[in-house]
Amino acid sequence: MFKIVFFLIFFLINGCAFHIPNANDVIKAETTFNRDVFKRGGKSLVIIEEENNVPSSIKLHGRFTFINQEGRRFIFDVQNIGIFMLDPGTYVLENFELYGRSGYLSAHINYEKRYKAYFAVAPEDVVYIGKIKTNTIFSKTDIADMQQQKKKVITITNISEDISSLPTAFLGAIQQQTDKGLEPRLMRWVDTLITGENKNE
Amino acid sequence: MNKIFALLLLFVSACSHSYGNVQIANVIQVQKDISGNISTPEELIQRYGEPQQIFTKDGQQVYEYRYISVSGIPDEEYSTGAQHYDIRYIYVYFDNQILTRVENIARRGAFPPENVFEPFLKK
């Protein structure tokens, strides 16, 4: 009996240790669009697009970490189109990275403080805050020594308004679910390399 | 034996993560309690603490409380862990500081929650 209980506990401990749900899961459950919560709760609906042509064996997508005025962090994983139901307020970009995962392997380019951005939303706003597009402007492989190959990729990320490229059926669904049309309102997006604010890169 | 069972439950419950006000987890009971015993914002805050959000709707002040949790013992090798989600919202309406109505929303299901826009995103 003791052995059975021991193995059961051992199994549970291991299961929990490696797979315990985390804060990101909670955020995802809360920010997924829900018509009832949106209509009753004074929420706002935010649409963001992401596109990149960065060469990678694992497909990369945009991962934005925003922090709101209450100090709560929201990680937005955006694969093509991201849809988020948020509390009204101001959201400041804390980090932007390109991230991909395939099984045990993951790849990412972390831009850390290179980009600054923010947006603000009011109750019942239904807004499109832009397409974040990362273009590769330089990519080459150098042989640093006989043992190691280094791949150098230089990119630039900017924002554009490309609401017309969104599927018509999707725009119709937005109207149907929120009783409002999608309003383009680009977030402020700054490349600190260009503005000279970033001396490290 | 009861101790062992309690220990097992403890481990199972450890496989969860939550945010918000756990006091409102039972939204039906809380809705009844607020409707029957609360009449002002001060009384509400005294009993349930500060709301997660206060906003204005149809000329009334709405106090929003929420409790969100995700849980589950995973059965997929690469799962992030979450298997189920549970969201609870309570909305308390005040007109000139007098309680007018209380609403609740409760949703639960398999994680991640259904994305109602997904079928429309295929270009």
Interface residues (C-beta under 8 A of the other chain):
Chain A: V5 L8 I9 L12 I13 G15 C16 H19 I20 P21 N22 A23 N24 D25 V26 I27 K28 A29 E30 T32 F33 N34 R35 D36 V37 R40 G41 G42 N80 I81 I83 D87 P88 G103 Y104 P123 P167 A169 F170 G172 A173 I174 Q177
Chain B: I4 L7 L8 F11 V12 A14 C15 S16 H17 S18 Y19 Q52 Q53 F55 T56 K57 V62 E64 R66 I68 S69 V70 S71 G72 I73 P74 Y78 S79 T80 G81 A82 Y85 D86 I87 Y89 Y91 E103 I105 R107 F111 P112 P113 E114 N115 V116 F117 F120 L121 K122 K123
